[in-house]
Amino acid sequence: MATELIHLSGIINRPLVDAKTGDRLGRVRDLIVRLGDSPHPPVTGLVVRIGGRDLFVPARKIADIEPGRRVTFNGAKVDLRRFERREGELLLARDLKARHLINLVGGRLIKANEIELTKDDSGGWEVVGVDPTARGLLRRLLPGRIGQGSEARAIVDWDSIQPFVSHVPTARLHIPYRKLAKMHPARIADLVEAASHEEGEEIIEAVGEDPALEADVFEELDPEHQIEFVEARTDAHAAQLLGSMAADDAADLISEIDQDRRAPILALLPEPQRCKVRSLLRYHPETAGGLMSPDFLLLPGTTTVEAALAAIRTSTVPREALSVVFVSDEDRRVAGSVSAVKMIQSSRDTPLAAVATTDLGHVHPDWDLGATVRKMSDFNLTVAPVLDPDHRTILGVITVDDVLELLLPSGFRRDYGMTAAEE
């Protein structure tokens, strides 16, 4: 991070003066940058108010910037055509200052209370970061009264920043998917929940380049935001999204969709997903049946540990449910379970039946949340099988994260500061 910082507030509304005569030509209204591959985007020009018109002054014609005082113009003449924004251009004051930005490192929204620039090696200027602190806010609200000194410790480097551009006319830019893809889906969901609807749509659009990531993010959103974004989509797009989600999460979401849309969306789901979702919709959402996922790994007791580990590696079952493999007897009746840790500690040629726990802690689909939690706690279960009344068949499994989501108070992310924007 550069130490010789120039604050944007020290440039905006400062006079533009002629380098030769010292005469005042106009007043600086904004600085223009164009986003690209550079970690610190260069300033390409200024918007200057001259004679009641906003004009463009290229950065190459700026001889000097004296923060808090003036900007010096070094050119033969000023182009008197009105300024018109070109595609891909951002105006630092109008588009970014005091607006939300994504801090990709912290996974939070911050406000650009101040925008920081410095001189680059070629003598031009570049954006190096933003100041989200109260001091940056005071400098913006009280221009000229807060010093132009450097407080580099408070600055968030621009290379860690992603601006929203949905509010920028003609920007034709978007949040690069590759930046968000490095974040955990829960952190992306936190950003969506903290953002405005327009900003949230921009994030969802970016992760939509990867349907699997989009589905993971939707699974992490609270129900209000899930409905908010699904309502804005066509039935086909909603079905595509639900088809990529875990069946239990898809069932929870579709149960919240308006009644007149449920059947059309269900009809558009892929057949395997449609069958799973329909079966889950039969149960009350706060019973074990409503909580369970129909995806789990059940193998015959004669399967060797080595083959079981290979099955885990290639399974499409959600990872949280793969910490336990269930074992069936020769009559295909569920007979026990084996943890992944137990298999790793066992000889590769050992059959699962030899290492399985036969005292199978389980729940039934009509059990309420309290009974389910007690059983999982008593048996130290991270994955609880949901059995039919005859104890022959596993209908699904409940993982500990499913239970935690219901036990935590509504809005806990906001209550504990997980989604609030940093002011």
Secondary structure, 3 states (H helix, E strand, C coil): CCCCCEEHHHCCCCEEEECCCCCEEEEEEEEEEECCCCCCCEEEEEEEEECCEEEEEEHHHEEEEECCCEEEECCCCCCCCECCCCCCEEEHHHHHCCCEEEECCCCEEEECCEEEEEECCCCCEEEEEEECCHHHHHHHHCCCCCCCCCCHHHCEEHHHEEECCCCCCCCCCCCCHHHHCCCCHHHHHHHHHHCCHHHHHHHHHHHCCCHHHHHHHHHHCCHHHHHHHHHCCCHHHHHHHHHHCCHHHHHHHHCCCCHHHHHHHHHHCCHHHHHHHHHHCCCCCCEHHHHCECCCCEEECCCEHHHHHHHHHHCCCCHHHCCEEEEECCCCCEEEEEEHHHHHHCCCCCEHHHHCECCCCCECCCCEHHHHHHHHHHCCCCEEEEECCCCCCEEEEEEHHHHHHHHCCCCHHHHCCCCCCEC
